[in-house]
């Protein structure tokens, strides 16, 4: 039987997790509302490290319940302050981390962040890259092929309820809004790696 102190700690833990989950849901709802109302993408300066750490903080308690460890690494001497749509980026990260937690148990998640420049004949683009790698259940080759095929025709989808139900579709939609790209690699019972490349402006 739990004593008063243990009950208090347990209640505090539940309240903290509820607050984090509510904050995460608010991100999703705000992002969808913005798209539905055709608002212009809001570009502002933000800290890359703060954005990543906030996304992890909101979900790490839930991850611990499923014995999932989340770690993150930042490129050495990477510029931290950039200009972009931090609301969309926060929703993308939260959704990807949340999906790993939802479908896996007892695994590791490693978030690797890079900032690099891609040059072409017309201009140079500054790319913010998030790579989310997990050692969870993975995806079979056949199922991965079906997922990629559906994502390739994502422009045909305008069902916002469906986007909420399918995390990858929602993430792909947000990345497309930011003129970015997403790649998925996976092997059944071994790993899944999702790489998101999104243009940002240097500050």
C-alpha positions in Angstrom: 0.0 0.0 0.0 1.3 3.4 -1.0 1.9 6.0 1.7 1.0 9.7 1.4 4.4 10.7 0.0 4.3 8.0 -2.6 0.8 8.9 -3.6 1.8 12.5 -3.9 4.8 11.6 -6.1 2.6 9.4 -8.3 0.0 12.1 -8.7 2.7 14.6 -9.6 4.1 12.3 -12.2 0.6 11.8 -13.8 0.0 15.5 -13.9 3.3 16.2 -15.5 2.7 13.6 -18.2 -0.8 14.9 -18.8 0.6 18.5 -19.2 3.3 17.3 -21.6 0.7 15.3 -23.7 -1.6 18.3 -23.7 1.2 20.5 -24.9 2.0 18.0 -27.7 -1.7 17.9 -28.8 -1.9 21.6 -28.8 1.0 21.7 -31.3 -0.8 19.3 -33.6 -4.1 21.2 -33.4 -2.5 24.6 -33.9 -0.6 23.4 -37.0 -3.7 21.8 -38.6 -5.8 25.0 -37.8 -3.1 27.1 -39.5 -3.2 25.0 -42.6 -7.0 24.9 -42.8 -7.2 28.7 -42.4 -4.6 29.1 -45.1 -2.4 31.2 -42.9 1.0 32.2 -44.2 3.9 30.2 -42.8 5.2 32.0 -39.8 9.0 32.3 -40.1 10.9 33.4 -37.0 14.3 32.8 -35.3 14.6 29.9 -33.0 17.1 27.7 -31.2 17.6 24.3 -32.8 18.8 22.8 -29.6 15.9 24.2 -27.5 13.4 22.9 -30.1 14.8 19.4 -30.0 15.2 19.3 -26.2 11.6 20.5 -25.7 10.2 17.8 -28.1 12.1 15.1 -26.1 11.1 16.6 -22.7 7.4 16.4 -23.5 7.5 12.7 -24.2 10.4 11.2 -22.3 8.4 10.2 -19.2 6.0 8.3 -21.4 9.0 6.7 -23.2 10.4 5.6 -19.8 7.2 3.7 -19.0 7.8 1.6 -22.1 11.6 1.2 -21.4 12.5 3.5 -24.4 15.6 5.6 -24.1 15.9 8.8 -26.1 19.2 10.5 -26.8 20.1 13.3 -29.1 23.3 14.5 -30.8 24.1 17.8 -32.4 26.6 18.4 -35.2 29.9 19.8 -33.7 30.0 23.6 -33.7 26.6 23.7 -35.5 25.0 27.2 -35.6 22.1 27.1 -33.2 20.0 30.1 -34.1 18.2 29.9 -37.5 15.0 31.3 -39.1 12.2 29.0 -40.0 8.7 27.7 -39.0 9.5 26.4 -35.5 5.8 25.4 -35.0 5.9 23.0 -37.9 9.3 21.7 -36.9 8.2 21.1 -33.3 5.1 19.2 -34.5 7.2 17.1 -36.9 9.7 16.1 -34.2 7.0 15.4 -31.6 5.0 13.3 -34.0 8.0 11.2 -35.1 9.2 10.6 -31.5 5.6 9.9 -30.5 5.2 7.3 -33.2 8.3 5.4 -32.1 6.9 5.3 -28.5 3.5 4.2 -29.7 4.7 1.2 -31.7 7.7 0.0 -29.8 8.9 -1.3 -26.4 12.4 -1.6 -24.9 14.4 0.2 -27.6 16.7 3.1 -28.1 16.0 6.3 -30.1 18.8 8.5 -31.3 18.0 11.9 -32.8 20.9 13.3 -34.8 20.8 17.0 -36.0 22.9 18.5 -38.7 22.9 21.9 -40.5 24.6 22.1 -43.9 24.6 24.0 -47.1 23.6 22.5 -50.5 24.8 24.5 -53.5 23.4 24.4 -57.1 23.6 26.5 -60.2 20.8 28.9 -59.0 21.3 29.3 -55.3 22.5 27.8 -52.0 20.1 26.3 -49.6 20.7 25.9 -45.8 19.3 22.5 -44.8 18.3 21.5 -41.3 18.4 17.7 -41.0 16.7 15.6 -38.3 17.5 11.9 -38.3 15.4 9.8 -36.0 16.8 6.3 -35.6 15.2 3.6 -33.4 16.2 0.0 -32.6 12.5 -1.0 -32.4 10.4 -3.5 -34.3 11.1 -2.1 -37.7 9.0 -2.4 -40.9 8.9 -5.2 -43.4 10.2 -4.6 -46.9 6.7 -5.1 -48.4 5.0 -2.7 -45.9 7.8 -0.1 -46.3 7.2 -0.2 -50.1 3.5 0.4 -49.6 4.1 3.3 -47.2 6.5 5.0 -49.6 4.0 4.6 -52.5 1.3 6.2 -50.5 3.5 9.1 -49.4 4.6 9.7 -53.0 0.9 10.4 -53.8 0.3 12.4 -50.7 -0.7 15.6 -52.6 -4.0 13.8 -53.3 -4.8 13.6 -49.6 -6.8 16.4 -48.0 -8.4 14.5 -45.1 -7.2 16.1 -41.9 -8.6 13.3 -39.7 -6.7 10.7 -41.8 -3.5 12.8 -41.3 -3.9 12.7 -37.6 -4.5 9.0 -37.6 -1.4 8.4 -39.8 1.6 10.1 -38.2 3.9 9.7 -41.2 1.3 11.2 -43.5 0.9 14.2 -41.2 4.7 14.6 -41.0 5.1 14.3 -44.7 2.4 16.9 -45.2 4.2 19.4 -42.9 7.5 18.7 -44.5 6.0 19.4 -47.9 4.7 22.7 -46.7 8.2 23.6 -45.7 9.6 22.5 -49.1 11.5 19.7 -47.5 12.1 16.0 -48.0 11.7 12.9 -46.0 13.4 9.5 -46.4 12.5 6.3 -44.6 14.8 3.2 -44.1 13.8 0.2 -42.1 14.4 -3.5 -41.6 12.0 -5.8 -39.8 12.9 -6.5 -36.2 16.1 -4.4 -36.4 15.6 -0.6 -37.0 13.9 2.3 -38.6 15.6 5.6 -39.6 13.6 8.6 -40.8 15.6 11.5 -42.2 14.0 14.9 -42.7 15.8 17.6 -44.7 14.2 21.1 -44.3 15.4 24.4 -45.7 16.0 27.2 -43.2 17.6 30.6 -43.2 20.7 31.5 -41.3 20.4 34.3 -38.7 
